[in-house]
């Protein structure tokens, strides 16, 4: 059985690795392996030009790492989607007005936050009368957890 020269074996290895990294990139939603595909491409070129296997491996590692370090911040800034706060995240820390008396034992109570009605419970279990101002401290499911606003 004929044995292939080392540079052909390495060329095939880098070609397979490049193919794998490109496939992973193509099927993933986020950018995850493009840097390694670049490193494999550079090592493939080095292999085709007759570079020693140790040099190909060093090129792959160094160029993959450099491309990752240099371009990842740009990718995160310009390509990946920005996270937008949802309604409930924006409600935490806001002042709300109790529209229905809050009584945790009777499981009643509602507040208005930015004009939207929320079911509410008090943080400490105390009853809070309608018309009082409260601070939203958390959201649990569809309920606003509120604390009585301290008088100053």
C-alpha positions in Angstrom: 0.0 0.0 0.0 1.6 3.3 -1.0 2.2 5.9 1.7 1.3 9.5 1.0 4.0 12.1 1.6 3.6 14.0 5.0 2.7 17.3 3.4 -0.3 15.7 1.5 -1.5 14.1 4.8 -1.3 17.4 6.6 -2.9 19.2 3.7 -5.8 16.8 3.9 -6.0 17.2 7.6 -6.2 21.1 7.3 -8.7 20.8 4.5 -10.9 18.6 6.7 -10.5 20.9 9.7 -11.4 23.9 7.5 -14.5 22.1 6.2 -15.6 21.2 9.8 -15.1 24.8 11.1 -17.0 26.3 8.1 -19.9 23.8 8.6 -20.1 24.6 12.3 -20.2 28.3 11.5 -22.9 27.7 8.9 -25.2 25.8 11.1 -24.8 27.9 14.3 -26.8 31.0 15.0 -23.9 32.9 16.4 -20.3 33.5 15.2 -18.4 30.7 16.9 -15.7 29.1 14.7 -14.8 31.6 12.0 -11.5 32.4 13.7 -10.5 28.7 13.7 -11.5 28.4 10.1 -9.1 31.3 9.3 -6.4 29.5 11.2 -7.0 26.2 9.4 -7.0 28.1 6.0 -3.6 29.6 6.8 -2.2 26.3 8.0 -3.6 24.7 4.8 -1.8 27.2 2.6 1.4 26.7 4.6 1.1 22.9 4.2 0.5 23.3 0.4 3.7 25.4 0.3 5.6 22.6 2.0 5.9 24.0 5.6 6.9 21.7 8.4 4.0 20.2 10.4 5.1 21.9 13.6 5.1 25.3 11.8 1.6 24.6 10.4 0.3 23.8 14.0 1.9 27.0 15.4 0.4 29.1 12.5 -3.0 27.6 13.2 -2.9 28.3 16.9 -1.3 31.7 16.7 -3.4 33.0 13.8 -6.6 31.6 15.3 -5.9 33.2 18.7 -4.9 36.5 17.1 -7.9 36.8 14.9 -10.2 35.8 17.8 -8.6 38.4 20.1 -8.5 41.2 17.5 -12.0 40.8 15.9 -14.2 39.4 18.7 -14.9 42.8 20.3 -15.9 44.2 16.9 -18.1 41.3 16.2 -19.8 41.7 19.6 -20.3 45.4 19.0 -21.5 45.5 15.5 -22.9 42.1 14.6 -24.4 40.5 17.7 -27.9 41.8 18.6 -28.3 44.3 21.4 -30.2 43.3 24.4 -33.3 45.4 25.1 -34.8 45.6 28.5 -38.3 44.1 28.7 -41.3 45.7 30.4 -40.7 43.9 33.7 -37.0 44.8 33.9 -37.9 48.5 33.4 -40.5 48.3 36.1 -38.0 47.3 38.9 -37.2 50.3 41.0 -40.1 52.5 39.7 -42.6 54.2 41.9 -46.1 52.8 41.5 -49.6 53.7 42.8 -51.7 51.1 44.5 -55.0 50.8 42.6 -56.4 48.0 44.7 -55.6 47.4 48.3 -52.7 44.9 48.6 -53.3 42.1 51.0 -51.1 39.1 50.7 -53.3 36.8 52.9 -56.4 37.5 50.8 -54.3 37.4 47.6 -55.5 40.7 46.4 -53.8 43.9 45.2 -52.9 45.8 42.1 -50.6 48.6 41.2 -50.2 50.9 38.2 -46.7 51.1 36.8 -46.2 53.5 33.9 -49.9 53.3 33.2 -50.0 49.5 33.1 -52.0 47.5 35.7 -50.0 44.8 37.5 -51.1 42.3 40.2 -49.1 43.1 43.3 -48.0 41.7 46.6 -46.2 43.5 49.4 -42.6 42.5 50.1 -43.0 42.3 53.9 -46.6 41.0 53.9 -48.1 44.2 55.2 -51.4 45.5 53.9 -51.1 48.6 51.7 -54.1 50.8 51.1 -55.3 52.0 47.7 -53.8 55.3 46.6 -50.5 54.8 48.4 -47.2 55.1 46.5 -45.0 52.0 46.6 -41.6 51.0 45.1 -41.4 48.0 42.8 -38.6 45.8 44.2 -39.1 42.6 42.0 -41.2 40.9 39.5 -42.2 37.3 40.2 -44.1 35.8 37.3 -46.9 38.3 36.6 -46.9 39.9 40.0 -45.1 43.0 41.1 -43.5 42.7 44.5 -43.6 46.1 46.2 -42.5 47.9 49.3 -44.1 50.8 51.0 -42.4 54.1 50.0 -40.7 55.6 53.0 -41.9 59.0 53.9 -39.2 61.7 53.9 
